[in-house]
């Protein structure tokens, strides 16, 4: 497990670079590798949640933030991220056209 954690660490750094470059999709790919290598790293899950939210993938973002909170229940950034995702998802739902009744 320690080797995987060491391999995952640079992926988180590369993800940060990609976000700064305005390329969240590439950042998402790095973070997916990071969580695959070390699923016990709340920071990798937090980063994945942030990037998924940036990409408008609210269900995936919610899952990532929940995984972060499973590992670090008091993480304020994960709590905030989950709250923001829930608010964004609710806002989208309220703007969605009503489903026709059958």
C-alpha positions in Angstrom: 0.0 0.0 0.0 2.8 2.4 0.8 4.2 2.1 -2.8 0.8 2.9 -4.2 0.5 6.0 -2.0 3.9 7.1 -3.3 2.9 6.5 -6.9 -0.4 8.4 -6.4 1.2 11.5 -4.9 2.6 12.9 -8.1 -0.7 12.3 -9.9 -2.4 14.8 -7.4 0.3 17.3 -8.3 -0.2 16.9 -12.0 -3.9 17.3 -11.5 -3.3 20.6 -9.8 -1.2 21.7 -12.8 -3.9 20.7 -15.2 -6.6 22.6 -13.3 -4.4 25.7 -13.3 -4.0 25.3 -17.1 -7.8 25.2 -17.5 -7.8 21.5 -18.3 -10.1 19.8 -15.8 -10.6 16.7 -17.9 -6.9 15.9 -17.8 -6.9 16.6 -14.1 -9.8 14.2 -13.6 -7.8 11.5 -15.4 -4.8 12.0 -13.1 -7.1 11.9 -10.0 -8.8 8.8 -11.1 -5.5 7.1 -11.3 -4.5 8.5 -7.9 -7.6 7.1 -6.2 -7.2 3.8 -8.0 -3.6 3.6 -6.7 -4.6 4.7 -3.1 -8.3 4.6 -2.3 -7.4 5.6 1.3 -6.3 9.1 0.5 -9.0 11.6 1.3 -7.1 14.3 -0.5 -7.3 12.4 -3.8 -11.0 11.9 -3.4 -11.5 15.6 -2.5 -9.6 16.7 -5.6 -11.6 14.3 -7.7 -14.8 15.8 -6.3 -13.7 19.3 -7.0 -12.8 18.5 -10.6 -16.0 16.5 -11.2 -17.9 19.5 -9.9 -16.0 21.8 -12.3 -17.0 19.4 -15.2 -20.7 19.5 -14.1 -20.6 15.8 -13.2 -22.5 16.3 -10.0 -23.3 12.6 -9.3 -19.7 11.6 -9.6 -18.6 14.7 -7.6 -21.0 13.7 -4.8 -19.6 10.2 -4.7 -16.1 11.4 -4.5 -16.8 13.9 -1.7 -18.7 11.1 0.2 -15.7 8.8 -0.2 -13.5 11.6 1.2 -15.8 12.0 4.2 -15.9 8.3 4.8 -12.1 8.5 5.2 -12.0 11.9 6.9 -15.4 12.7 8.5 -14.4 16.1 9.8 -12.7 17.3 6.5 -14.2 20.8 6.1 -13.4 21.1 2.4 -15.2 17.8 1.7 -18.2 18.9 3.7 -18.2 22.2 1.8 -17.8 20.4 -1.5 -20.6 18.0 -0.9 -22.9 20.9 0.2 -22.0 22.8 -3.0 -22.6 19.8 -5.2 -26.0 19.1 -3.5 -27.0 22.8 -4.0 -25.9 22.8 -7.7 -27.8 19.6 -8.3 -30.9 20.9 -6.7 -30.7 24.1 -8.8 -30.4 22.1 -12.0 -33.3 19.9 -10.9 -35.5 23.0 -10.3 -34.7 24.4 -13.8 -35.3 21.1 -15.6 -38.5 20.9 -17.6 -41.3 19.0 -16.0 -41.5 15.4 -17.1 -44.7 14.7 -19.0 -47.3 12.7 -17.1 -48.5 9.5 -18.7 
